[in-house]
Amino acid sequence: MAFQLKSNRKETENKTIRFPLPLIEEIEKAIQNEDVTFSSFVIQACEYALKDMKK
């Protein structure tokens, strides 16, 4: 299944993580003109990765 962006998330907690600048630029380009925030994109990408990880 392909990664699909969803809008709106609830119940969150703040975490501080560091991203390489080129990755930030790529993410910002990917979400440009989409109804999704940077944080929402990262959350969805992590959920997608966790779901598809081999156990």
CHARMM internal coordinates of N, CA and C (Angstrom, degrees):
IC EDIT
DIST 1 N 1 CA 1.4462
DIST 1 CA 1 C 1.5302
ANGL 1 N 1 CA 1 C 108.89
DIST 1 C 2 N 1.3032
ANGL 1 CA 1 C 2 N 117.23
DIHE 1 N 1 CA 1 C 2 N 135.87
DIST 2 N 2 CA 1.4565
ANGL 1 C 2 N 2 CA 122.17
DIHE 1 CA 1 C 2 N 2 CA -179.02
DIST 2 CA 2 C 1.5222
ANGL 2 N 2 CA 2 C 110.95
DIHE 1 C 2 N 2 CA 2 C -77.43
DIST 2 C 3 N 1.3107
ANGL 2 CA 2 C 3 N 116.05
DIHE 2 N 2 CA 2 C 3 N 151.90
DIST 3 N 3 CA 1.4597
ANGL 2 C 3 N 3 CA 122.15
DIHE 2 CA 2 C 3 N 3 CA 177.24
DIST 3 CA 3 C 1.5112
ANGL 3 N 3 CA 3 C 108.85
DIHE 2 C 3 N 3 CA 3 C -69.31
DIST 3 C 4 N 1.3390
ANGL 3 CA 3 C 4 N 117.24
DIHE 3 N 3 CA 3 C 4 N 125.92
DIST 4 N 4 CA 1.4517
ANGL 3 C 4 N 4 CA 122.03
DIHE 3 CA 3 C 4 N 4 CA 179.61
DIST 4 CA 4 C 1.5190
ANGL 4 N 4 CA 4 C 109.34
DIHE 3 C 4 N 4 CA 4 C -124.63
DIST 4 C 5 N 1.3444
ANGL 4 CA 4 C 5 N 116.01
DIHE 4 N 4 CA 4 C 5 N 134.03
DIST 5 N 5 CA 1.4538
ANGL 4 C 5 N 5 CA 120.72
DIHE 4 CA 4 C 5 N 5 CA -179.84
DIST 5 CA 5 C 1.5231
ANGL 5 N 5 CA 5 C 110.86
DIHE 4 C 5 N 5 CA 5 C -76.45
DIST 5 C 6 N 1.3341
ANGL 5 CA 5 C 6 N 116.05
DIHE 5 N 5 CA 5 C 6 N 137.70
DIST 6 N 6 CA 1.4538
ANGL 5 C 6 N 6 CA 122.66
DIHE 5 CA 5 C 6 N 6 CA 175.19
DIST 6 CA 6 C 1.5258
ANGL 6 N 6 CA 6 C 107.24
DIHE 5 C 6 N 6 CA 6 C -121.71
DIST 6 C 7 N 1.3117
ANGL 6 CA 6 C 7 N 117.36
DIHE 6 N 6 CA 6 C 7 N 150.99
DIST 7 N 7 CA 1.4574
ANGL 6 C 7 N 7 CA 119.38
DIHE 6 CA 6 C 7 N 7 CA 177.38
DIST 7 CA 7 C 1.5223
ANGL 7 N 7 CA 7 C 110.35
DIHE 6 C 7 N 7 CA 7 C -101.64
DIST 7 C 8 N 1.3397
ANGL 7 CA 7 C 8 N 115.10
DIHE 7 N 7 CA 7 C 8 N 156.84
DIST 8 N 8 CA 1.4583
ANGL 7 C 8 N 8 CA 124.53
DIHE 7 CA 7 C 8 N 8 CA 172.20
DIST 8 CA 8 C 1.5372
ANGL 8 N 8 CA 8 C 115.49
DIHE 7 C 8 N 8 CA 8 C 68.71
DIST 8 C 9 N 1.2999
ANGL 8 CA 8 C 9 N 115.80
DIHE 8 N 8 CA 8 C 9 N 119.69
DIST 9 N 9 CA 1.4692
ANGL 8 C 9 N 9 CA 124.71
DIHE 8 CA 8 C 9 N 9 CA 175.96
DIST 9 CA 9 C 1.5153
ANGL 9 N 9 CA 9 C 107.07
DIHE 8 C 9 N 9 CA 9 C -128.99
DIST 9 C 10 N 1.3067
ANGL 9 CA 9 C 10 N 117.80
DIHE 9 N 9 CA 9 C 10 N 158.54
DIST 10 N 10 CA 1.4596
ANGL 9 C 10 N 10 CA 121.96
DIHE 9 CA 9 C 10 N 10 CA 178.81
DIST 10 CA 10 C 1.5242
ANGL 10 N 10 CA 10 C 110.10
DIHE 9 C 10 N 10 CA 10 C -127.31
DIST 10 C 11 N 1.3000
ANGL 10 CA 10 C 11 N 117.30
DIHE 10 N 10 CA 10 C 11 N -176.06
DIST 11 N 11 CA 1.4618
ANGL 10 C 11 N 11 CA 125.29
DIHE 10 CA 10 C 11 N 11 CA 178.97
DIST 11 CA 11 C 1.5290
ANGL 11 N 11 CA 11 C 113.94
DIHE 10 C 11 N 11 CA 11 C 28.99
DIST 11 C 12 N 1.3148
ANGL 11 CA 11 C 12 N 115.43
DIHE 11 N 11 CA 11 C 12 N 98.00
DIST 12 N 12 CA 1.4674
ANGL 11 C 12 N 12 CA 120.48
DIHE 11 CA 11 C 12 N 12 CA -175.95
DIST 12 CA 12 C 1.5229
ANGL 12 N 12 CA 12 C 111.21
DIHE 11 C 12 N 12 CA 12 C -131.15
DIST 12 C 13 N 1.3183
ANGL 12 CA 12 C 13 N 114.95
DIHE 12 N 12 CA 12 C 13 N 168.77
DIST 13 N 13 CA 1.4537
ANGL 12 C 13 N 13 CA 123.52
DIHE 12 CA 12 C 13 N 13 CA 174.01
DIST 13 CA 13 C 1.5171
ANGL 13 N 13 CA 13 C 107.00
DIHE 12 C 13 N 13 CA 13 C -137.73
DIST 13 C 14 N 1.3219
ANGL 13 CA 13 C 14 N 117.31
DIHE 13 N 13 CA 13 C 14 N 140.94
DIST 14 N 14 CA 1.4601
ANGL 13 C 14 N 14 CA 120.94
DIHE 13 CA 13 C 14 N 14 CA 179.84
DIST 14 CA 14 C 1.5209
ANGL 14 N 14 CA 14 C 111.43
DIHE 13 C 14 N 14 CA 14 C -75.79
DIST 14 C 15 N 1.3235
ANGL 14 CA 14 C 15 N 116.33
DIHE 14 N 14 CA 14 C 15 N 134.88
DIST 15 N 15 CA 1.4614
ANGL 14 C 15 N 15 CA 124.55
DIHE 14 CA 14 C 15 N 15 CA 172.64
DIST 15 CA 15 C 1.5284
ANGL 15 N 15 CA 15 C 106.62
DIHE 14 C 15 N 15 CA 15 C -134.71
DIST 15 C 16 N 1.3077
ANGL 15 CA 15 C 16 N 115.88
DIHE 15 N 15 CA 15 C 16 N 142.64
DIST 16 N 16 CA 1.4603
ANGL 15 C 16 N 16 CA 119.94
DIHE 15 CA 15 C 16 N 16 CA 178.27
DIST 16 CA 16 C 1.5222
ANGL 16 N 16 CA 16 C 108.55
DIHE 15 C 16 N 16 CA 16 C -104.97
DIST 16 C 17 N 1.3270
ANGL 16 CA 16 C 17 N 115.82
DIHE 16 N 16 CA 16 C 17 N 123.72
DIST 17 N 17 CA 1.4636
ANGL 16 C 17 N 17 CA 120.94
DIHE 16 CA 16 C 17 N 17 CA 176.10
DIST 17 CA 17 C 1.5177
ANGL 17 N 17 CA 17 C 108.44
DIHE 16 C 17 N 17 CA 17 C -132.74
DIST 17 C 18 N 1.3104
ANGL 17 CA 17 C 18 N 116.30
DIHE 17 N 17 CA 17 C 18 N 156.21
DIST 18 N 18 CA 1.4674
ANGL 17 C 18 N 18 CA 121.43
DIHE 17 CA 17 C 18 N 18 CA 179.86
DIST 18 CA 18 C 1.5219
ANGL 18 N 18 CA 18 C 109.01
DIHE 17 C 18 N 18 CA 18 C -106.94
DIST 18 C 19 N 1.3161
ANGL 18 CA 18 C 19 N 115.93
DIHE 18 N 18 CA 18 C 19 N 133.34
DIST 19 N 19 CA 1.4569
ANGL 18 C 19 N 19 CA 123.03
DIHE 18 CA 18 C 19 N 19 CA 178.37
DIST 19 CA 19 C 1.5224
ANGL 19 N 19 CA 19 C 109.54
DIHE 18 C 19 N 19 CA 19 C -113.74
DIST 19 C 20 N 1.3111
ANGL 19 CA 19 C 20 N 117.58
DIHE 19 N 19 CA 19 C 20 N 141.57
DIST 20 N 20 CA 1.4693
ANGL 19 C 20 N 20 CA 119.26
DIHE 19 CA 19 C 20 N 20 CA 170.85
DIST 20 CA 20 C 1.5408
ANGL 20 N 20 CA 20 C 108.43
DIHE 19 C 20 N 20 CA 20 C -63.33
DIST 20 C 21 N 1.3077
ANGL 20 CA 20 C 21 N 116.48
DIHE 20 N 20 CA 20 C 21 N 140.02
DIST 21 N 21 CA 1.4662
ANGL 20 C 21 N 21 CA 120.74
DIHE 20 CA 20 C 21 N 21 CA -177.51
DIST 21 CA 21 C 1.5307
ANGL 21 N 21 CA 21 C 113.38
DIHE 20 C 21 N 21 CA 21 C -55.17
DIST 21 C 22 N 1.3397
ANGL 21 CA 21 C 22 N 119.17
DIHE 21 N 21 CA 21 C 22 N -41.74
DIST 22 N 22 CA 1.4768
ANGL 21 C 22 N 22 CA 117.91
DIHE 21 CA 21 C 22 N 22 CA 178.67
DIST 22 CA 22 C 1.5386
ANGL 22 N 22 CA 22 C 112.43
DIHE 21 C 22 N 22 CA 22 C -62.12
DIST 22 C 23 N 1.3304
ANGL 22 CA 22 C 23 N 117.88
DIHE 22 N 22 CA 22 C 23 N -33.13
DIST 23 N 23 CA 1.4640
ANGL 22 C 23 N 23 CA 120.70
DIHE 22 CA 22 C 23 N 23 CA 178.45
DIST 23 CA 23 C 1.5261
ANGL 23 N 23 CA 23 C 110.21
DIHE 22 C 23 N 23 CA 23 C -69.04
DIST 23 C 24 N 1.3129
ANGL 23 CA 23 C 24 N 117.07
DIHE 23 N 23 CA 23 C 24 N -40.67
DIST 24 N 24 CA 1.4690
ANGL 23 C 24 N 24 CA 120.58
DIHE 23 CA 23 C 24 N 24 CA 176.70
DIST 24 CA 24 C 1.5233
ANGL 24 N 24 CA 24 C 109.65
DIHE 23 C 24 N 24 CA 24 C -58.68
DIST 24 C 25 N 1.3112
ANGL 24 CA 24 C 25 N 116.55
DIHE 24 N 24 CA 24 C 25 N -45.07
DIST 25 N 25 CA 1.4695
ANGL 24 C 25 N 25 CA 120.66
DIHE 24 CA 24 C 25 N 25 CA -179.87
DIST 25 CA 25 C 1.5255
ANGL 25 N 25 CA 25 C 110.89
DIHE 24 C 25 N 25 CA 25 C -61.70
DIST 25 C 26 N 1.3264
ANGL 25 CA 25 C 26 N 117.41
DIHE 25 N 25 CA 25 C 26 N -42.50
DIST 26 N 26 CA 1.4649
ANGL 25 C 26 N 26 CA 121.04
DIHE 25 CA 25 C 26 N 26 CA 178.93
DIST 26 CA 26 C 1.5261
ANGL 26 N 26 CA 26 C 111.39
DIHE 25 C 26 N 26 CA 26 C -63.67
DIST 26 C 27 N 1.3187
ANGL 26 CA 26 C 27 N 116.62
DIHE 26 N 26 CA 26 C 27 N -43.25
DIST 27 N 27 CA 1.4618
ANGL 26 C 27 N 27 CA 120.31
DIHE 26 CA 26 C 27 N 27 CA 179.34
DIST 27 CA 27 C 1.5192
ANGL 27 N 27 CA 27 C 110.27
DIHE 26 C 27 N 27 CA 27 C -63.99
DIST 27 C 28 N 1.3147
ANGL 27 CA 27 C 28 N 116.90
DIHE 27 N 27 CA 27 C 28 N -45.38
DIST 28 N 28 CA 1.4587
ANGL 27 C 28 N 28 CA 120.33
DIHE 27 CA 27 C 28 N 28 CA -179.59
DIST 28 CA 28 C 1.5284
ANGL 28 N 28 CA 28 C 111.44
DIHE 27 C 28 N 28 CA 28 C -61.34
DIST 28 C 29 N 1.3220
ANGL 28 CA 28 C 29 N 117.21
DIHE 28 N 28 CA 28 C 29 N -37.16
DIST 29 N 29 CA 1.4724
ANGL 28 C 29 N 29 CA 120.15
DIHE 28 CA 28 C 29 N 29 CA 175.79
DIST 29 CA 29 C 1.5226
ANGL 29 N 29 CA 29 C 110.76
DIHE 28 C 29 N 29 CA 29 C -66.63
DIST 29 C 30 N 1.3281
ANGL 29 CA 29 C 30 N 116.85
DIHE 29 N 29 CA 29 C 30 N -40.01
DIST 30 N 30 CA 1.4697
ANGL 29 C 30 N 30 CA 121.24
DIHE 29 CA 29 C 30 N 30 CA -177.82
DIST 30 CA 30 C 1.5283
ANGL 30 N 30 CA 30 C 112.07
DIHE 29 C 30 N 30 CA 30 C -66.00
DIST 30 C 31 N 1.3256
ANGL 30 CA 30 C 31 N 117.55
DIHE 30 N 30 CA 30 C 31 N -33.17
DIST 31 N 31 CA 1.4647
ANGL 30 C 31 N 31 CA 119.99
DIHE 30 CA 30 C 31 N 31 CA -176.74
DIST 31 CA 31 C 1.5218
ANGL 31 N 31 CA 31 C 112.92
DIHE 30 C 31 N 31 CA 31 C -96.38
DIST 31 C 32 N 1.3185
ANGL 31 CA 31 C 32 N 116.46
DIHE 31 N 31 CA 31 C 32 N -1.71
DIST 32 N 32 CA 1.4619
ANGL 31 C 32 N 32 CA 120.18
DIHE 31 CA 31 C 32 N 32 CA 179.19
DIST 32 CA 32 C 1.5248
ANGL 32 N 32 CA 32 C 108.95
DIHE 31 C 32 N 32 CA 32 C -59.25
DIST 32 C 33 N 1.3175
ANGL 32 CA 32 C 33 N 116.53
DIHE 32 N 32 CA 32 C 33 N 132.33
DIST 33 N 33 CA 1.4683
ANGL 32 C 33 N 33 CA 123.91
DIHE 32 CA 32 C 33 N 33 CA -179.50
DIST 33 CA 33 C 1.5255
ANGL 33 N 33 CA 33 C 113.30
DIHE 32 C 33 N 33 CA 33 C 65.45
DIST 33 C 34 N 1.3255
ANGL 33 CA 33 C 34 N 117.41
DIHE 33 N 33 CA 33 C 34 N 17.12
DIST 34 N 34 CA 1.4608
ANGL 33 C 34 N 34 CA 122.06
DIHE 33 CA 33 C 34 N 34 CA 174.52
DIST 34 CA 34 C 1.5294
ANGL 34 N 34 CA 34 C 107.69
DIHE 33 C 34 N 34 CA 34 C -109.25
DIST 34 C 35 N 1.3005
ANGL 34 CA 34 C 35 N 117.20
DIHE 34 N 34 CA 34 C 35 N 155.03
DIST 35 N 35 CA 1.4662
ANGL 34 C 35 N 35 CA 121.25
DIHE 34 CA 34 C 35 N 35 CA 179.26
DIST 35 CA 35 C 1.5237
ANGL 35 N 35 CA 35 C 109.32
DIHE 34 C 35 N 35 CA 35 C -88.66
DIST 35 C 36 N 1.3429
ANGL 35 CA 35 C 36 N 115.90
DIHE 35 N 35 CA 35 C 36 N 63.10
DIST 36 N 36 CA 1.4581
ANGL 35 C 36 N 36 CA 121.06
DIHE 35 CA 35 C 36 N 36 CA -177.39
DIST 36 CA 36 C 1.5323
ANGL 36 N 36 CA 36 C 108.77
DIHE 35 C 36 N 36 CA 36 C -150.99
DIST 36 C 37 N 1.3300
ANGL 36 CA 36 C 37 N 115.89
DIHE 36 N 36 CA 36 C 37 N 140.70
DIST 37 N 37 CA 1.4624
ANGL 36 C 37 N 37 CA 120.27
DIHE 36 CA 36 C 37 N 37 CA 177.52
DIST 37 CA 37 C 1.5240
ANGL 37 N 37 CA 37 C 110.19
DIHE 36 C 37 N 37 CA 37 C -88.65
DIST 37 C 38 N 1.3088
ANGL 37 CA 37 C 38 N 115.75
DIHE 37 N 37 CA 37 C 38 N 167.50
DIST 38 N 38 CA 1.4605
ANGL 37 C 38 N 38 CA 121.39
DIHE 37 CA 37 C 38 N 38 CA 177.11
DIST 38 CA 38 C 1.5307
ANGL 38 N 38 CA 38 C 109.66
DIHE 37 C 38 N 38 CA 38 C -57.42
DIST 38 C 39 N 1.3363
ANGL 38 CA 38 C 39 N 115.83
DIHE 38 N 38 CA 38 C 39 N -48.16
DIST 39 N 39 CA 1.4674
ANGL 38 C 39 N 39 CA 119.99
DIHE 38 CA 38 C 39 N 39 CA -179.52
DIST 39 CA 39 C 1.5138
ANGL 39 N 39 CA 39 C 112.03
DIHE 38 C 39 N 39 CA 39 C -61.13
DIST 39 C 40 N 1.3131
ANGL 39 CA 39 C 40 N 116.66
DIHE 39 N 39 CA 39 C 40 N -43.12
DIST 40 N 40 CA 1.4621
ANGL 39 C 40 N 40 CA 120.11
DIHE 39 CA 39 C 40 N 40 CA 179.35
DIST 40 CA 40 C 1.5223
ANGL 40 N 40 CA 40 C 111.15
DIHE 39 C 40 N 40 CA 40 C -62.68
DIST 40 C 41 N 1.3138
ANGL 40 CA 40 C 41 N 117.11
DIHE 40 N 40 CA 40 C 41 N -39.96
DIST 41 N 41 CA 1.4589
ANGL 40 C 41 N 41 CA 120.73
DIHE 40 CA 40 C 41 N 41 CA 177.46
DIST 41 CA 41 C 1.5289
ANGL 41 N 41 CA 41 C 110.86
DIHE 40 C 41 N 41 CA 41 C -60.74
DIST 41 C 42 N 1.3305
ANGL 41 CA 41 C 42 N 116.18
DIHE 41 N 41 CA 41 C 42 N -46.60
DIST 42 N 42 CA 1.4653
ANGL 41 C 42 N 42 CA 120.76
DIHE 41 CA 41 C 42 N 42 CA -178.22
DIST 42 CA 42 C 1.5319
ANGL 42 N 42 CA 42 C 110.27
DIHE 41 C 42 N 42 CA 42 C -63.45
DIST 42 C 43 N 1.3210
ANGL 42 CA 42 C 43 N 117.23
DIHE 42 N 42 CA 42 C 43 N -42.95
DIST 43 N 43 CA 1.4677
ANGL 42 C 43 N 43 CA 120.88
DIHE 42 CA 42 C 43 N 43 CA 178.31
DIST 43 CA 43 C 1.5217
ANGL 43 N 43 CA 43 C 110.38
DIHE 42 C 43 N 43 CA 43 C -60.24
DIST 43 C 44 N 1.3285
ANGL 43 CA 43 C 44 N 116.34
DIHE 43 N 43 CA 43 C 44 N -47.67
DIST 44 N 44 CA 1.4633
ANGL 43 C 44 N 44 CA 120.24
DIHE 43 CA 43 C 44 N 44 CA -179.15
DIST 44 CA 44 C 1.5268
ANGL 44 N 44 CA 44 C 111.94
DIHE 43 C 44 N 44 CA 44 C -64.66
DIST 44 C 45 N 1.3200
ANGL 44 CA 44 C 45 N 117.22
DIHE 44 N 44 CA 44 C 45 N -38.03
DIST 45 N 45 CA 1.4651
ANGL 44 C 45 N 45 CA 120.80
DIHE 44 CA 44 C 45 N 45 CA 178.58
DIST 45 CA 45 C 1.5310
ANGL 45 N 45 CA 45 C 110.53
DIHE 44 C 45 N 45 CA 45 C -65.99
DIST 45 C 46 N 1.3292
ANGL 45 CA 45 C 46 N 116.48
DIHE 45 N 45 CA 45 C 46 N -39.36
DIST 46 N 46 CA 1.4705
ANGL 45 C 46 N 46 CA 120.17
DIHE 45 CA 45 C 46 N 46 CA 177.80
DIST 46 CA 46 C 1.5235
ANGL 46 N 46 CA 46 C 110.89
DIHE 45 C 46 N 46 CA 46 C -66.18
DIST 46 C 47 N 1.3341
ANGL 46 CA 46 C 47 N 117.31
DIHE 46 N 46 CA 46 C 47 N -43.71
DIST 47 N 47 CA 1.4622
ANGL 46 C 47 N 47 CA 120.87
DIHE 46 CA 46 C 47 N 47 CA 177.93
DIST 47 CA 47 C 1.5294
ANGL 47 N 47 CA 47 C 110.54
DIHE 46 C 47 N 47 CA 47 C -60.20
DIST 47 C 48 N 1.3215
ANGL 47 CA 47 C 48 N 116.20
DIHE 47 N 47 CA 47 C 48 N -42.70
DIST 48 N 48 CA 1.4652
ANGL 47 C 48 N 48 CA 121.59
DIHE 47 CA 47 C 48 N 48 CA 179.49
DIST 48 CA 48 C 1.5378
ANGL 48 N 48 CA 48 C 109.95
DIHE 47 C 48 N 48 CA 48 C -62.44
DIST 48 C 49 N 1.3288
ANGL 48 CA 48 C 49 N 116.29
DIHE 48 N 48 CA 48 C 49 N -45.16
DIST 49 N 49 CA 1.4661
ANGL 48 C 49 N 49 CA 120.37
DIHE 48 CA 48 C 49 N 49 CA -179.58
DIST 49 CA 49 C 1.5264
ANGL 49 N 49 CA 49 C 111.25
DIHE 48 C 49 N 49 CA 49 C -64.02
DIST 49 C 50 N 1.3122
ANGL 49 CA 49 C 50 N 116.73
DIHE 49 N 49 CA 49 C 50 N -43.75
DIST 50 N 50 CA 1.4640
ANGL 49 C 50 N 50 CA 120.74
DIHE 49 CA 49 C 50 N 50 CA -179.78
DIST 50 CA 50 C 1.5210
ANGL 50 N 50 CA 50 C 111.42
DIHE 49 C 50 N 50 CA 50 C -64.08
DIST 50 C 51 N 1.3139
ANGL 50 CA 50 C 51 N 117.14
DIHE 50 N 50 CA 50 C 51 N -39.90
DIST 51 N 51 CA 1.4590
ANGL 50 C 51 N 51 CA 121.64
DIHE 50 CA 50 C 51 N 51 CA -179.30
DIST 51 CA 51 C 1.5303
ANGL 51 N 51 CA 51 C 110.99
DIHE 50 C 51 N 51 CA 51 C -65.04
DIST 51 C 52 N 1.3215
ANGL 51 CA 51 C 52 N 116.29
DIHE 51 N 51 CA 51 C 52 N -36.72
DIST 52 N 52 CA 1.4511
ANGL 51 C 52 N 52 CA 121.50
DIHE 51 CA 51 C 52 N 52 CA -174.72
DIST 52 CA 52 C 1.5137
ANGL 52 N 52 CA 52 C 114.21
DIHE 51 C 52 N 52 CA 52 C -94.70
DIST 52 C 53 N 1.3423
ANGL 52 CA 52 C 53 N 117.78
DIHE 52 N 52 CA 52 C 53 N 1.97
DIST 53 N 53 CA 1.4668
ANGL 52 C 53 N 53 CA 120.38
DIHE 52 CA 52 C 53 N 53 CA 178.24
DIST 53 CA 53 C 1.5071
ANGL 53 N 53 CA 53 C 110.20
DIHE 52 C 53 N 53 CA 53 C -69.93
DIST 53 C 54 N 1.2993
ANGL 53 CA 53 C 54 N 115.67
DIHE 53 N 53 CA 53 C 54 N 144.57
DIST 54 N 54 CA 1.4556
ANGL 53 C 54 N 54 CA 119.79
DIHE 53 CA 53 C 54 N 54 CA 173.46
DIST 54 CA 54 C 1.5111
ANGL 54 N 54 CA 54 C 108.76
DIHE 53 C 54 N 54 CA 54 C -77.01
DIST 54 C 55 N 1.3140
ANGL 54 CA 54 C 55 N 116.28
DIHE 54 N 54 CA 54 C 55 N 137.84
DIST 55 N 55 CA 1.4666
ANGL 54 C 55 N 55 CA 119.60
DIHE 54 CA 54 C 55 N 55 CA -177.46
DIST 55 CA 55 C 1.4996
ANGL 55 N 55 CA 55 C 110.97
DIHE 54 C 55 N 55 CA 55 C -92.16
END
COOR INIT
IC SEED 1 N 1 CA 1 C
IC BUILD
